[in-house]
Each structure stands twice: as C-alpha cells, then as structure tokens.
C-alpha cells in the first residue's frame, strides 16, 4: 500500500479511547454471538473477523488490556 494505511496497534480498543478496559469488555459482551448483519459496522466487536463475537475476541481484549501504545 506504499505506506498509505496504518495498522491499529491496539485491536482490543473497541471504543477507540486509546485504552482497552472495562468499557471495551462491556461492548464485547453486549454484542456476544453470531453476527447476522451484512453491514460490517454492525459487528465491530468481532475483532478477529470470523463472523462471531466470542472467545477469540475476548482473548484479544484481555491480552491487550491497558493503555494503547502506538
């Protein structure tokens, strides 16, 4: 991409407040289950993109816990 894109260094930061914390965990848990919408923004808590908000996404949140460092 010739440097035109930036990869997020904090994938567990669902609410984009520069930290992974209880708020992100709450969003994840409130969206738990299979993503049924064709709208990609409807399932933003699906961090790993597998079509489901579940255990792997929870693992990403917990392993990223704390202040995001970019």
Residue pairs with C-beta under 8 A, 6 or more apart in sequence:
9 68
9 69
9 70
10 18
10 20
10 64
10 68
10 69
10 70
11 47
11 60
11 64
12 20
12 24
12 47
12 60
12 61
12 62
12 63
12 64
12 65
13 19
13 20
13 24
13 64
13 68
14 24
14 27
14 28
14 44
14 45
14 47
14 61
15 23
15 24
15 27
17 23
18 67
18 68
19 66
19 67
19 68
20 61
20 64
20 65
20 66
20 68
21 65
21 66
24 61
25 58
25 61
27 45
28 45
28 47
28 53
28 57
28 58
28 61
30 45
31 43
31 44
31 45
31 46
31 53
32 53
32 54
33 52
33 53
33 54
34 51
34 52
35 42
35 43
35 46
35 51
35 52
35 53
37 43
43 51
43 53
45 53
45 57
46 52
46 53
46 57
47 56
47 57
47 60
47 61
48 56
48 57
48 60
50 56
